[in-house]
């Protein structure tokens, strides 16, 4: 829970989100119990106004560079402006199920 709180804190401080969901999806992957390595992020912020999807993701990667260089292996990002979020009228798509296994288990 430490990494998750750290990520949420950085994003709240830098982007003042109207809506932030950060779900630890590590349990869906081949990692030890209690891991904080795979996350799904839904972030709605006026800070994204006028930015393309790539720029929004780059900004988030920049803010979370420390976590992404260490404990976080995967980050699924859904980033919208408040207007885009209201127009969607539905939640962000769910993450696909992990296919499981590691190279070692596959004989590679």
N, C-alpha and C positions, 0 to 999 in steps of 0.2 A: 504493500500500500504506500510505501515511501516514494517510489518512483512515480506512481500515479498522482500523488499529491503534489510532487515537485512539478510535474508537467502541467497540471491544472493551474498551479500558482503562476508559473511563467506566462502561460497563455492569458490568464485573466489580467495580469499586470500590464502586459504589452498590448493586448488587443481589445480590452474592455468588452468582452462578448455579451451579446444579448441572450445567447443560448450556448451552453457548452455541455457536451456529453463526452465522457472519456470512459470507454468500457475496456477493462482488462480481459482480453480474449485468450490469454496464455493457456488457460485450461483446455482450449480446443486444439492444442498443438502438442507435439512430442517434447515437452519440457517438464522439469521436476515440479511437483505440487508447490503452489505459492509463488511461482515465478511471475515476474513483471516484465515480459519480453515482447508481447504482442498486444497492440492496442487498436481500437477503432475510435476515431475522433469525429464528432460532429460539432462544427464551430460556426456560429452565426455572429458576424461582426460588421459594423459600418466601416471598419478599417479596410474591408475588401472592396469597397465601392470603386468602380473604375478599373479594377484589376482583373486580368484573365486568370483562369484556373491555375495555370502554371506559376504565375507570380504569387498567388495565394499560398500554394504548396511550398514554394521556395521560402516565403516568409516564415512559415511554420517550421520548416526544416532548419532555418537559421536560428530561430528561437530555441529549438530543441536539439541543437548540434551536440551538446554534451551527452544528453541521454541517448541519442541515436549513434554516437560513437562508442557507447558502452553497453549498458544493459538492455536497451530497446532494440530488438531485432526487426520488428515490423510495425509500421504505422499506417493504417488505412485512414485516409483523410476525405472528409466531406466538408467543404468550406463555402458558405454562402453569405450574401448580404442579408439584412433583415427583410428587404423587399422580396428577394429571391426565395427566402425561406417561407414567407407568407404565401407567395404564388404557388409554391410546391403543393401545399396543403396535405402533405404526407410525410412520414418519417424518411430518413435516409435508408437506403437499401441495407439489408443485413449482409454480414460477411459470409462468404462461401465456407463450407465445411472444409477443414484441413484434410488433405489426402492421407496424412499420417506418415509415420515411418521416417527413418533417417537413411542416409547413404549407407551407413554401417549395416542397418537392418536389411537393406536391399542388396547387400553383397557387393557394393561398389567400393 
